[in-house]
Amino acid sequence: MSAVSDRLPTFPWDKLTPYKATAAAHPGGIVDLSVGTPVDPVPELIQKALIAAADSPGYPTVWGTPELRDAITGWVERRLGAREVTHRHVLPIVGSKELVAWLPTQLGLGPGDRVAYPRLAYPTYEVGARLARADYEVYDDPTGLDPEGLKLLWLNSPSNPTGKVLSKEELTRIVAWAREHGVLLFSDECYLELGWEADPVSVLHPDVNGGSYEGIVAVHSLSKRSNLAGYRAAFLAGDPAVLAPLLEIRKHGGMMTSAPTQAAVIAALGDDEHVRVQRERYAARREALRAALTGHGFRIEHSEASLYLWATRGESCWQTVAHLAELGILVAPGDFYGEAGEQYVRVAFTATDERVQEAVRRLQ
């Protein structure tokens, strides 16, 4: 066991413990804007679907019910503009994080193989490479990478942590480059429905991929759009030649979404109204926090999408974390996401209206 755990970096969130204690000691209580976990209720229609499927004594299938696959293909075509998406083009997963962490292993990557991801990125991309004993590297523009030995290229648009969105033209150029060099491209699009000052586009859109899904797979999650982080519900869509062997591996590994969760996902993907309502909640919280932070001397960069504000005061991120903790506000230090974030903090607006307003009051 130690041989596996020794491959991993220190779990970053443990470093926040003393700052969380400082923030929690504030007379008005902590305002936790660090992790970005949903706090609003699961929409009623989704809860009802889950409850109706609660009597599920048998094993679910890894590929999901035909109804689930219909819901995923229908959403991918309706929301992302994808065309001719069949059941072979989709695969349910048990939340997106497990997929990110175990994908290099499931692809059979190992020493000498390279995995690349953005310079500022979700830490689990690196964890996945480490678990597989593959090499890993960061990029500013992936088309500047040496394609030799590059087996997996991660895109993330909208970005976690920065909220940056890749344009349709950028995505088209990157997809073409990856195909030219035979590099498998996975696009993490979990924040795609949360664009504020940009309209994020999927690699599954025909304007990006030319009507072919060869060599590309998109990752989507219901955690943010539908407040389903606790359900562990996500899916892949893209190249059947990539998804078919992943399905077989996941069958053997028992990596299956529970039957009640599958029913909940069907309800969630079939309804756009609850997504609109949740977007309005986040939009109001975002504007309130953005104004308060800029008024407090912060500069906000990117942040045109996602659930975070990427903010800086031009100092060490840990100085900023400490300063805000004294105000009872907990945020994530930018160096969690790479060395390039050492002067930034990631501020989530996934807190209740009351807590957001309390943060605004303390920043005035």
SEGULUM-663845 format. One record per atom (N, C-alpha, C): z, x, y negated. Coordinates in steps of 0.001 Angstrom, whole numbers, padded with zeros to 6 digits, always signed. Each point is the difference from the previous one (the first is absolute). Example, Ala and Ser with C-alpha at 12.3 -4.5 7.8 and 13.67 -1.06 7.14 Angstrom:
! SEGULUM-663845
+007800+013190+005690;+000000-000890-001190;+000000+000900-001200;-000720-000350-001050;+000060+000820-001190;+000730-000770-001090;
! end
This chain:
! SEGULUM-663845
+000000+000821+001202;+000000-000821-001202;+000000+000862-001261;+000798+001059-000003;+000074+000835-001196;-001340+000649-000309;-000805+000251+001044;-001301+000624-000224;-000899-000904-000841;+000143-001321+000158;-000786-000939-000797;+000591-000130-001398;+001304-000220-000083;+000615-000188-001314;-000094+001254-000864;-000055+001157+000632;-000105+001248-000760;-001337+000138-000717;-000999-000784+000416;-001300+000054-000665;+000008-000743-001339;+001044-000786-000235;-000013-000906-001139;+000765+000571-001185;-000408-000384-001211;+000746+000432-001183;+001318-000770-000094;+000872+000418-000874;+001214-000763-000268;-000378-001381-000511;+000669-001033+000514;-000321-001356-000440;+000299-000104-001490;-001027-000217-000833;+000187+000162-001447;+001031-000940-000608;+000075-001208+000501;+000873-000977-000652;+001476+000377+000104;+000355+000855+000981;+001395+000444+000101;+000440+000763-001247;-000961+000645-000673;+000338+000780-001200;+000451-000886-001159;-000329-001281+000071;+000353-000909-001090;+001429-000527+000103;+000675+000253+001113;+001315-000597+000254;+000995+000192-001144;+000202+001215-000523;+000981+000145-001085;-000402-000734-001275;-001301-000076-000270;-000459-000707-001197;+000167-001512+000169;-000185-000456+001233;+000234-001419+000274;+001467-000346-000219;+000892+000901+000399;+001430-000223-000206;+000330-000067-001489;-000619+000879-000787;+000223-000017-001452;-000475-001326-000592;-001199-000420+000393;-000547-001252-000536;+000847-001199+000419;+000482+000030+001232;+000803-001114+000511;+001336-000118-000718;+000474+001108-000581;+001286-000010-000701;-000104-000598-001406;-001201-000297-000452;-000171-000582-001334;+000713-001353-000056;+000672-000301-001108;+000747-001275-000087;-000850-001236+000266;-001279+000076-000340;-000883-001148+000230;-000694+000015+001338;+000366+000973+000845;-000625+000100+001315;-001311+000758-000040;-000478+000357+001162;-001231+000777+000114;-001234-000873-000204;-001003+000573-000627;-001347-000579-000023;-000860+000955+000821;-000331-000396+001201;-000698+000894+000925;-001507-000199-000114;-000652+000964-000634;-001456-000030-000176;-000631+001166+000757;+000637+000403+001094;-000433+001207+000701;-000949-000288+001160;+000426-000771+000961;-000764-000109+001247;-001227-000883-000132;+000075-001073-000755;-001149-000896-000114;-000062-001032+001100;+001157-000450+000482;+000015-001022+001044;-000044-001389-000634;-000763-000932+000556;-000039-001353-000562;+001385-000646-000016;+000259-000796-001035;+001297-000668-000147;-000136-001515-000117;-001208-000480-000199;-000209-001433-000170;-000118-000699+001355;+000215-001309+000047;+000000-000710+001284;-001350+000075+000717;+000065-000017+001324;-001214-000171+000793;-000522-001405-000275;-001274-000150-000344;-000531-001336-000294;+000294-000998+001124;+000274-001228-000402;+000460-001012+000959;-001000-000256+001116;-001291-000023-000330;-000983-000297+001046;-000018+001089+001072;+000331+001241-000401;+000048+001094+000974;+001257-000122+000856;+001126-000323-000636;+001227-000204+000760;-000175-001119+001026;-000653-001078-000410;-000207-001131+000912;-000867+000408+001187;-001026+000799-000256;-000866+000465+001092;+000779+000866+000976;+000865+000856-000535;+000829+000858+000850;+000936-000844+000864;+000653-000980-000627;+000942-000847+000732;-000712-000810+001084;-001173-000520-000326;-000740-000814+000968;-000398+000804+001230;-000124+001324-000168;-000404+000860+001121;+001197+000706+000634;+001219-000423-000375;+001193+000702+000471;+000195-000085+001508;-000465-001068+000611;+000124-000135+001458;-001172+000732+000646;+000100+001331+000050;-001077+000854+000521;+000573+000926+001066;+000259-000529+001202;+000670+000817+001025;-000879+001056+000649;-001309-000159-000097;-000899+000941+000678;-000350+001188-000873;-000586+001027+000622;-000430+001174-000759;-001199-000337-000880;+000003+000464-001255;-001203-000136-000822;-001010+001070+000400;-001230-000153-000454;-001005+001028+000273;-000104+000939-001188;-000354+001237+000273;-000132+001000-001056;-001123-000369-000959;-001090-000553+000530;-001150-000354-000829;+000256-001283-000785;+001055-000729+000361;+000318-001237-000695;-000765-001187+000561;+000408-001179-000392;-000686-001211+000442;-001382-000090-000648;-000922-000749+000606;-001298-000210-000656;+000158-000597-001396;+001012-000860-000175;+000236-000608-001314;+000410+001051-001033;+000794+000971+000435;+000384+001075-000914;-001218+000827-000394;-000821+000336+000987;-001192+000782-000316;-000954-000774-000903;-000082-001316+000203;-000810-000832-000893;+000542+000054-001424;+001334-000061-000123;+000615+000030-001329;-000276+001326-000701;+000077+001099+000748;-000237+001318-000597;-001458+000152-000411;-000918-000342+000900;-001421+000141-000338;-000373-000897-001173;+000549-001211-000020;-000299-000920-001105;+000509+000535-001331;+001206+000578+000000;+000566+000543-001240;-000790+001219-000466;-000358+000863+000926;-000744+001213-000345;-001338-000363-000653;-000636-001034+000510;-001281-000407-000590;+000209-000723-001330;+000995-000899-000056;+000222-000792-001212;+000549+000840-001137;+000978+000837+000299;+000699+000733-001058;-000631+001348-000323;-000528+000692+000999;-000521+001350-000216;-001511+000042-000139;-000657-001111+000292;-001454-000034-000090;-000703+000652+001163;+000732+000284+001077;-000620+000597+001193;-000929-001016+000666;-000948+000530+000770;-000987-000874+000645;-000053+000259+001502;-000273-001080+000727;-000221+000082+001452;+001162+000705+000707;+001208-000432-000340;+001207+000546+000621;+000333-000831+001236;+000055+000649+001154;+000314-000681+001254;+001386+000419+000473;+000439-000592+001111;+001299+000370+000562;+000053+001486+000363;-001126+000575+000356;-000028+001425+000365;+000288+000901-001201;-000127-000571-001200;+000198+000777-001218;+001446-000024-000501;+000918-000683+000702;+001371-000136-000512;+001022+000323+001085;+001197+000412-000455;+001082+000339+000917;+001344-000201-000702;+000832-000926+000497;+001342-000157-000580;+000857+001235+000296;+000900+000324-000926;+000926+001120+000197;+001408-000440-000414;+000996+000775+000421;+001405-000382-000207;+000487+000585-001334;-000540-000526-001094;+000257+000599-001299;-000883+001224-000178;-000296+000339-001237;-000950+001098-000230;+000633+001377+000169;+001310+000120-000189;+000613+001333+000061;-000101+000612+001389;+000221-000813+001042;-000091+000578+001353;-001414+000495+000282;-000984-000699-000532;-001386+000425+000210;-000257+001334-000696;+000448+000108-001246;-000204+001239-000754;+000675+001174+000701;+001233-000226+000489;+000758+001081+000624;-000575+000430+001339;-000567-000928+000749;-000428+000326+001367;-001519+000079+000177;-000756-000280-001058;-001459+000029+000141;-000530+001359+000459;+000388+001124-000613;-000546+001276+000478;+000277+000240+001484;+001179-000377+000463;+000325+000150+001427;-000893-000897+000837;-000177-001254-000421;-000821-000933+000763;-001481+000372-000022;-000408+000733-001025;-001377+000498-000056;-000192+001262+000838;+001098+000536+000533;-000083+001204+000822;-000086+001281-000790;+000424-000039-001269;-000048+001207-000819;+001148+000934+000373;-000189+001276-000291;+001006+000991+000331;-000224+001285-000761;+000595+001102+000445;-000134+001282-000690;-001471+000359-000245;-000296+000426-001213;-001370+000363-000362;-000778-001127-000634;+000436-001244+000236;-000619-001142-000673;+000650-000185-001364;-000778-000490-000959;+000509-000142-001359;+000024-001457-000432;+001077-000352-000701;+000167-001319-000601;+000147+000212-001498;-000703-000783-000812;+000075+000152-001451;+000389-001319-000652;+000750+000106-001098;+000467-001182-000726;+000168+000381-001465;+000152-000971-000896;+000063+000316-001439;+001161+000920-000364;-000172+000748-001077;+001030+000949-000451;+001319-000714-000295;-000089-001183-000580;+001173-000858-000172;-000149-001149+000982;+000923-000101+000957;-000249-000928+001097;+001275-000447+000692;-000109-001104+000675;+000993-000530+000915;+000362+001097+001009;+001276+000355+000150;+000371+001143+000845;-000374-000142+001474;-000229-001221+000464;-000238-000193+001435;-001348+000532+000456;-000944+000216-000917;-001251+000655+000403;+000300+001387+000563;+000848+000740-000697;+000383+001325+000481;+000800-000100+001299;+000905-000959+000070;+000817-000187+001211;-000899-000223+001210;-001033-000810-000151;-000914-000263+001108;-000666+001254+000513;-000439+000849-000931;-000619+001264+000404;+001010+000896+000705;+001208+000072-000537;+001038+000837+000600;+000339-000465+001423;+000104-001316+000193;+000321-000510+001328;-001059+000401+001028;-001248+000061-000443;-001097+000381+000897;-000198+001513+000080;+000780+000766-000773;-000152+001450-000098;-001351+000399-000576;-000574-000909-000773;-001265+000298-000673;+000276+000688-001331;-001004+000660-000543;+000109+000596-001323;-000218-001089-001049;+000531+000190-001187;-000152-001009-001047;-000172+000683-001343;-000695-000690-000893;-000231+000534-001333;-000223-001137-000981;+000179+000312-001278;-000161-001007-001036;-001284+000263-000771;-000450-001015-000731;-001232+000148-000777;+000126-000755-001327;-000829+000411-000944;-000212-000767-001227;-001264-000833+000136;-001050+000627+000550;-001252-000692+000314;-000341+000367+001432;-000028-000966+000913;-000213+000350+001405;-001342+000646+000285;-000999-000248-000856;-001309+000599+000265;-000004+001501-000269;+001094+000521-000556;+000134+001441-000183;+000655+000693+001182;+000394-000766+001014;+000628+000581+001185;-001028+000696+000883;+000458+000975+000761;-000836+000596+001035;-000024-000974+001174;-001156-000545+000358;-000040-000995+001076;+000196+000590+001398;-000067+001300+000140;+000144+000626+001313;+001409-000257+000545;+000072-000668+001129;+001290-000275+000629;+000769-001146-000624;-000567-000627-001037;+000667-001132-000642;-000256-001254+000848;+001027-000488+000660;-000163-001106+000946;+000434-001351-000554;+000847+000011-001024;+000495-001263-000551;+000186+000147-001501;-000654-000881-000750;+000103-000019-001455;+000652-001310-000427;+001138+000102-000670;+000694-001172-000523;-000395-000237-001452;-000426-001220-000305;-000095-000462-001382;+001158-000966-000237;+000403-000151-001251;+001051-000961-000336;-000295-000564-001382;-000593-001180-000003;-000350-000659-001254;+000234-001504+000146;+000874-000569-000836;+000832+000604-001034;+001023+000978+000582;+000305+001016-000798;+000854+001087+000469;+001477-000367-000010;+000685+000445+001011;+001447+000114-000013;+000282+001508-000030;+000513+000554-001096;+000846-000649-000998;-000625-000321-001350;-001200+000474-000295;-000458+000004-001394;-000633-001305-000462;-000436-000853+000931;-000704-001210-000389;-001442+000229-000395;-000496+001219+000190;-001393+000312-000346;-000958-000724+000941;-001124-000448-000547;-001010-000735+000771;-001302+000785+000005;-000570+000192+001177;-001309+000641+000112;-001081-001033-000295;-000960+000377-000812;-001082-000916-000354;-000943-000191+001181;-000822-001025-000092;-000991-000263+001040;-000940+001195+000158;-000354+000624-001126;-000896+001155+000053;+000659+001189+000708;+001288+000234-000313;+000718+001088+000660;+000105-000252+001501;+000343-001219+000384;+000127-000325+001416;-001333+000183+000716;-001083-000443-000633;-001330+000126+000609;-000350+001467+000241;+000294+000830-000985;-000281+001442+000119;+000831+000628+001116;+001256-000362+000103;+000882+000593+001009;-000386-000456+001393;-000316-001284+000156;-000424-000503+001304;-001268+000715+000460;-000948+000176-000912;-001247+000689+000349;+000285+001443+000412;+000882+000680-000719;+000345+001383+000338;+000657+000080+001376;+000943-000896+000272;+000692+000020+001291;-000979-000213+001146;-000916-000924-000176;-000992-000257+001056;-000928+001192+000188;-000400+000603-001106;-000901+001155+000082;+000613+001118+000831;+001323+000145-000089;+000674+001099+000677;+000747-000438+001264;-000171-001260+000405;+000635-000476+001230;+001512-000059-000072;+000535-000298-001187;+001454-000074-000201;+000442-001458+000069;+000972-000295+000843;+000538-001349+000109;+000818-000330-001244;-000301-001145-000623;+000647-000384-001243;+000855-001249+000221;+001287+000115-000294;+000910-001147-000004;+000416-000259-001443;-000153-001231-000436;+000325-000374-001373;+001215-000913-000014;+001101+000496-000561;+001230-000775-000124;-000131-000889-001233;-000159-001314+000246;-000267-000957-001072;+001104-001049-000110;+001226+000394+000344;+001096-000961+000095;+000361-000670-001326;-000408+000598-001118;+000319-000575-001315;-001234-000624-000655;-001037-000247+000763;-001276-000404-000574;+000091-001305-000786;+000859-000919+000394;+000083-001288-000699;+000908+000053-001228;+000436+001214-000362;+000923+000147-001120;-000616+000893-001074;-001203-000366-000432;-000649+000692-001099;+000351-000676-001317;+000347+000792-001018;+000405-000539-001301;-001022+000329-001083;-000353+001251-000113;-000974+000422-001006;-001270+000515+000669;-000130-000287+001277;-001192+000381+000768;-000154-000997+001133;-001205-000115+000520;-000275-000899+001124;-000327+000874+001215;+001000+000295+000831;-000226+000912+001131;-001074-000524+000957;-000758+000938+000552;-001083-000315+000934;+000306+000662+001342;-000357-000685+001080;+000227+000526+001345;-001187+000834+000473;+000281+000950+000883;-001101+000744+000627;-000808-000901+000922;+000519-001188+000292;-000726-000944+000853;-001059-000773-000775;-000024+000128-001310;-000993-000716-000804;-001377+000616+000242;-001020-000833+000176;-001343+000547+000291;-000563+000885-001097;+000414-000205-001240;-000470+000877-001083;+000519+001421+000178;+001116+000134+000717;+000592+001309+000243;-000545+000632+001266;-000103-000799+001058;-000346+000569+001312;-001436-000272+000436;-000791-000640-000860;-001393-000255+000333;-000198-001005+001117;+001018-000799+000276;-000103-001007+001044;+000347+000490+001383;+000498+001230+000110;+000381+000569+001293;+001469+000426-000041;+000703-000224+001113;+001408+000413+000101;+000167+001303+000772;-001096+000684+000248;+000058+001238+000768;+000907+001035-000668;+000993+000462+000749;+000850+001094-000472;+001038-000374-001023;+000192-001308-000262;+000989-000408-001009;+000905-001106+000538;+001263+000063-000362;+000979-001020+000368;+000903-000232-001212;+000284-001262-000297;+000917-000354-001080;+001329-000461+000592;+001087+000349-000676;+001349-000395+000408;+000524-001012-001009;+000474-001153+000499;+000541-001042-000876;+001337-000486+000518;+000836-000419-000934;+001361-000430+000317;+000314-001312-000695;+000867-000796+000617;+000465-001231-000626;+001379+000173-000643;+000551+001204+000058;+001343+000241-000519;+000102-000328-001481;-000959+000446-000785;+000089-000124-001451;-000569-001332-000493;-001192-000371+000464;-000668-001201-000495;+000747-001273+000367;+000681+000005+001175;+000626-001219+000515;+001500+000117+000217;+000607+001081-000492;+001438+000235+000179;+000385+000061+001479;-000819+000646+000800;+000230+000023+001450;+000387+001380+000519;+000628+000822-000829;+000405+001323+000471;+000903-000104+001230;+000836-001019+000043;+000903-000172+001132;-000668-000494+001265;-001249-000455-000094;-000714-000518+001168;-000769+001094+000732;-000282+001126-000672;-000829+001079+000529;-001367-000536+000421;-000790-000322-000986;-001289-000642+000235;-001094+000700-000794;-000986+000546+000703;-001105+000692-000644;-001195-000011+000948;-001119+000555-000450;-001173+000042+000875;-000981+001052-000473;-000881+000384+000908;-001108+000897-000287;-001294-000791+000044;-000987+000456-000767;-001330-000594+000051;-001023+001099-000240;-001052+000001+000823;-001024+001023-000173;-000762+000285+001269;-000292+001265+000228;-000891+000467+001059;+000534-000370+001400;-000709-000840+000759;+000444-000353+001350;+000103+001208+000930;-000819+001023-000240;+000047+001191+000850;+001305+000768-000179;+000660-000183-001128;+001309+000609-000243;+001111-000919+000494;-000154-001297-000264;+001067-000945+000325;+000144-000259+001494;-001102+000044+000753;+000075-000295+001438;+000918+000965+000751;-000142+001318-000157;+000933+000889+000686;+001424-000104-000531;+000158-000280-001294;+001347-000209-000522;+000647-001217+000659;-000788-001037+000211;+000517-001195+000683;+000477+000341+001404;-000783+000788+000720;+000393+000363+001366;+001294+000812+000009;+000108+000949-000912;+001209+000825-000095;+001204-000875-000324;-000178-000911-000925;+001099-000851-000437;+000389-001011+001077;-000940-000386+000836;+000338-000848+001155;+000943+000751+000934;-000345+001217+000310;+000843+000807+000893;+001366+000271-000628;+000042+000137-001323;+001247+000311-000685;+000827-001214-000367;-000524-001194+000279;+000749-001210-000312;+000192-000237-001484;-000957+000435-000813;+000125-000109-001460;-000575-001344-000447;+000791-001045+000203;-000466-001363-000211;+000814-000717-001075;-000694-000800-000793;+000654-000846-000990;+000567-001224+000699;+001230-000377-000322;+000619-001142+000668;-000818-001273-000209;+000091-000918+000965;-000762-001246-000081;+000366-000825-001235;+001292-000162-000336;+000298-000736-001225;-000574+000666-001253;+000020+001325-000037;-000579+000701-001146;-001502-000223-000070;-000675+000007+001138;-001434-000279+000007;-000289-001363-000611;+000814-001003+000355;-000187-001339-000562;+000242-000001-001507;+000984+000770-000439;+000289+000095-001428;-001155+000649-000760;-000601+001014+000599;-001124+000684-000645;-001186-000944-000162;-000251-000817+001005;-001088-000980-000098;+000208-000894-001216;+001230-000482-000166;+000299-000860-001150;-000147+000767-001307;+000477+001231-000027;-000030+000794-001230;-001422+000310-000446;-000840+000388+000941;-001376+000371-000356;-000847-001214-000356;+000439-001164+000428;-000756-001214-000292;+000346-000638-001334;+000963+000566-000713;+000454-000607-001250;-000032+001032-001121;-000697-000312-001084;-000093+000902-001141;+000981-000359-001119;+000518-001227+000025;+000841-000463-001100;+001306+000785-000087;+000631+000281+001151;+001270+000727-000068;-000205+001426-000519;-001177+000554+000248;-000306+001342-000520;-000126-000054-001528;-000632-001049-000488;-000137-000161-001453;+001369-000133-000667;+000868-000802+000593;+001336-000202-000557;+000777+001311-000025;-000077+000760+001102;+000726+001260+000060;-000562+001014-000988;-001301+000017-000177;-000623+000891-000984;+000531-000295-001401;+000160-001267-000329;+000498-000367-001326;+001425+000515-000195;+000817-000092+001049;+001361+000537-000091;-000041+001504-000301;-000804+000709+000777;-000066+001444-000178;-000596+000382-001350;-000988-000755-000454;-000628+000316-001287;+001015-000079-001134;+000858-001020+000032;+000999-000156-001055;+001033+001128+000049;+000430+000362+001211;+000972+001091+000138;-000616+001322-000433;-001251+000193+000346;-000695+001236-000362;-000068+000164-001506;-000385-001046-000704;-000139+000088-001446;+001345+000261-000662;+001046-000654+000502;+001322+000192-000588;+000485+001434+000185;-000155+000538+001197;+000453+001361+000264;-000863+001033-000721;-001290-000250-000053;-000894+000950-000672;+000384+000138-001473;+000225-001130-000662;+000359+000033-001411;+001352+000695-000207;+000954-000284+000894;+001323+000605-000132;-000050+001511+000222;-000765+000445+000981;-000097+001428+000295;-000690+000759-001138;-001090-000534-000505;-000698+000686-001099;+000881+000028-001244;+000760-001076-000211;+000919-000023-001129;+001143+000993+000155;+000285+000393+001227;+001082+000944+000301;-000493+001450+000004;-001287+000180-000297;-000537+001355-000085;-000812+000455+001189;-000337-000909+000893;-000822+000352+001154;-001482-000144-000333;-000826+000771+000704;-001448-000177-000015;-000407-000527+001382;-000792-001049+000022;-000463-000582+001255;-001414+000484+000271;-000239+000551+001174;-001345+000455+000372;-000526-000843+001168;-001311-000175+000022;-000659-000816+001032;+000696-001368+000060;+000527-000374+001142;+000772-001245+000146;-000847-001245-000233;-001321+000125+000153;-000858-001161-000215;+000053-000990+001156;+000675+000369+001082;+000147-000895+001150;+001271+000390+000751;+000302-000709+001068;+001152+000221+000885;+001271-000619-000579;+001129+000368+000557;+001297-000576-000383;+000892+001006-000723;-000617+001020-000610;+000782+001075-000592;-000546+000408-001362;+000896+000562-000807;-000385+000676-001228;+000264+001487+000198;-001008+000804-000291;+000084+001452+000171;+000332+000575-001360;+001250+000427-000164;+000531+000265-001337;+000541+001425-000127;-000054+000533-001224;+000503+001357-000239;+000621+000112-001382;+000990+000887-000103;+000559+000398-001300;-000275+001474-000252;-000865+000604+000827;-000334+001406-000183;+001096+000942+000429;+000807-000418+000962;+001100+000818+000496;+000029-000078+001520;+000869+000755+000637;+000167-000085+001450;+000282-001438+000417;-000647-000425+001067;+000209-001365+000478;+001462-000266+000326;+000710+001028+000445;+001407-000188+000358;+000874-000154-001238;-000396+000617-001106;+000700-000254-001257;-000170-001462-000410;-001208-000501+000174;-000273-001394-000348;+000766-000940+000923;+000007+000310+001310;+000745-000824+000951;+001476-000049-000391;+000554+001158-000345;+001415+000069-000384;+000262-000796-001277;-000890+000129-000979;+000152-000722-001260;+000018-001505+000246;-000946-000496+000783;-000072-001435+000260;+001156-000479+000870;+000442+000848+000920;+001144-000371+000839;+001240-000248-000844;+000174+000766-001083;+001133-000213-000901;-000084-001369-000675;-001215-000522-000102;-000196-001346-000549;+000085-001069+001092;+000255+000442+001225;+000083-000942+001118;-001341-000383+000572;-001036+000810-000305;-001364-000285+000473;-000427+001089+000972;-000408-000378+001185;-000430+000968+001009;-001509-000045+000153;-000647+001179-000107;-001454+000104+000159;-000301+001115+001000;-001253+000113+000405;-000394+001020+000966;-000539+001230-000728;+000481+001199+000341;-000527+001225-000617;-001432+000263+000440;-000807+000445-000941;-001412+000202+000295;-000290+001053+001035;+000906+000990+000175;-000302+001049+000978;+000134-000477+001440;+000476-001220+000218;-000068-000608+001338;-001454-000098+000464;-000922-000065-000951;-001402-000295+000292;-000903+001217-000171;+000621+001161-000197;-000764+001228-000142;+000457+000796-001206;-000290+001296+000032;+000433+000886-001082;-000551-000429-001353;-001157-000625-000007;-000604-000414-001272;+000798-001101-000682;+000962-000585+000704;+000805-001057-000596;+001336+000469-000526;+000166+001312-000155;+001328+000542-000308;+000529-000387-001381;-000866-000521-000880;+000483-000452-001320;-000135-001515-000174;-000132-000710+001106;-000204-001445-000060;+001045-000735+000833;+000163-001279-000287;+000770-000884+000868;-000857-001230+000301;+000255-000568+001160;-000677-001240+000384;+000990-001144-000186;-000371-000946-000841;+000874-001122-000331;-000589-001271+000609;+000672-000555+000980;-000484-001218+000642;+000381-001219-000827;-000875-001016-000021;+000403-001253-000635;+000237-001091+001037;+000478+000443+001175;+000394-000920+001063;+001505-000246-000064;+000460-000551-001114;+001390-000421-000149;-000029-001427-000539;+001102-000696+000143;+000047-001377-000482;-000176-000034-001513;-000360-001166-000520;-000148-000151-001448;+001288+000391-000718;+001128-000390+000569;+001284+000304-000628;+000239+001502-000075;-000283+000723+001094;+000212+001450+000015;-000991+000719-000912;-001224-000483-000044;-000983+000610-000901;+000441-000166-001449;+000457-001179-000347;+000461-000228-001369;+001225+000856-000319;+000848+000231+000993;+001154+000869-000204;-000454+001437-000253;-001003+000462+000749;-000543+001339-000240;-000581+000113-001398;-000736-001033-000409;-000591-000004-001342;+001104+000109-001052;+001076-000758+000187;+001105+000029-000972;+000613+001404-000090;+000154+000659+001145;+000625+001333+000013;-000916+001060-000596;-001287-000210+000038;-000945+000976-000545;-000205-000143-001493;+000504-001053-000585;-000224-000241-001438;+000853+000947-000853;
! end
